[in-house]
């Protein structure tokens, strides 16, 4: 899994990009709704080639509280991502330093969960990346940049796709 650019705006929502096994989606969580725009590969994998052609470039809209897209809403909330990723850990140890996108970082490894958190060693000590063996990485970027949340226009409500259920 790769989550890039998950940015929150207080309790008003957030947005980000998620890639799992090469299947990418853009996420926006705003006004108790979650919006998802998948790559062609994402739509093909989950809905088939015919649906993928129909959904190409389109946003899907669903409830952030329940329904088929609800589980994705938390991925656009930086606080929830960090809490779920770092909340339960085993013994920690220092990992070798590295450079991520040109920025020096120090690593903290959780051997019990086979993951490493990398934190910037210059400037503000922001988390830069979490790597977990076998499940990928979460990349944090654009710290302190303004986030503008806007609901996509002409989104397809997933309730319409499920016959109103």
N, C-alpha and C positions, 0 to 999 in steps of 0.2 A: 504494500500500500504506500502511496505517496500522497501526502496532503500538502499542497503548496499555497501559501498566501491566505491562510485562514485569518480573517480579520474581523474583529467584533466592534460594534458600536454600542457600548454600554449594554443595556438590556433590550435594545431595539433590534437586534439580529446580527447577522454577519454574513460573510461570503468567503469562498475559497475554491480551490480546484483539487480534485481527488483523482488519483490514478491507481487502479487495482489491476494487476496483470495486463497492463497495456490498455485497459478500458478506462477512458477519461470522462469525467463529468465536471461541469461547473455547477456550483451551489450558491443559492442566495436564500437566506432565512430572514423574512421581514413580515411584520404584521401578522404573526401566527400562521404564516404560510411558508412553505418551502418550495423553491423553484429549482428544477434540475434541467440542464441541457447536456445531453450525452454526445459523445463522439459517435461517428458512424459505427465503429467497432462495438461500442457500448450498446447501442440500440440493436445492432444485429445479434449480439450475444443474448440479450435479454428478451427481445421481441421478434427476432427473425428478420430476414432480408427485406421482405415486403414492408413491414412496419418501419424498418430503419430508413427506407427511402421516403416514406411519408413523414417521418419525424425529423429528418435531416435539418439541422439548424434551428429546430423548434425547442421552446421551453415547455416543460411539464410543470403543472402547479398542483400541490396537494397540501393537506393540513400538516402543520408542524407537530401537532399533538397526536394524531392517529392516522391510520391509513398506510398505503404502500410506500409513501415517501418520508414518513415521519422519522424513521430511524436515521435518515440522512441529515436531518436538521441539526442534530447535535454536532455534526462534523464542521458546521460553519460557525460554531461557537468556540473561540479559542480557549476560554476557561474550561469548558467541558472536555475539550480534546486533551488539554494538559492534565486535568484531574484524572481522566480515565487512563491516560498513558503512564503517568508518574505516581498515581495514588497508592499502588500496592507494589512494594519492591523488597528485594532481599538485601543482603550485604552489598555495600557499594565500595568500589575501588577506582583509583585514578587510571584512566586509559591514556595511551600515548596521544600527544598533541597532533593536530592536523590542520590543514587549511581547507576551508569550505567557501567556495565562490570568492576566493581572494582574501578571506578573513581568517586570521589565526584563531584556533579554538582549542579548548581543553575538553577531554572526555571524562565522563563519570559512568562507569560500567556497573550494571546490575547483573551479576553472574547468574542469579537464580532465574531471572526472566530473559536472559540472553539478549540484553539491549544496552545501548550506550547513548547517553545524552551529551551533546556537544554544546558548549557555551562559549561565547565570544570572549577572548582574552584582551582585546583592545576596545576602547570605548565602553559603552554600557554593556554589562555582562548578560546580554539577552541569550535565551536558548536559540540555537541556530538549526539544530537537527536532532532527531531521535532515530537511531537505526536499531532495528530488531532483526536478528538472524531469521531468515525464512519468510518474514512477513513484510520486509521492505523498510521504508523510512517515512518520517514526517518531517517536512522542511518548513521552517518558520522564516518568513522574510517580510520585508517592508514594514519593519518596526517603526512606530511613530509617524507613519504616513497617514494622511487623512483617508478615511473610508467613506465612500458615498454609497448608500444603499437605495436602490430603486427597483421596484417590482418590474420585471420584464413585461412588455406589452404583448398582447395576443397569445399569452400562455394557454396551453391546452390543459384544462382541468382533468385530472386523472379519474375523477368520479364519472365523467362522461365516457371514458374508455372502459370503465367497469360496469356500465349500464346503470349508474347512479348508486351503486353499493359502496 
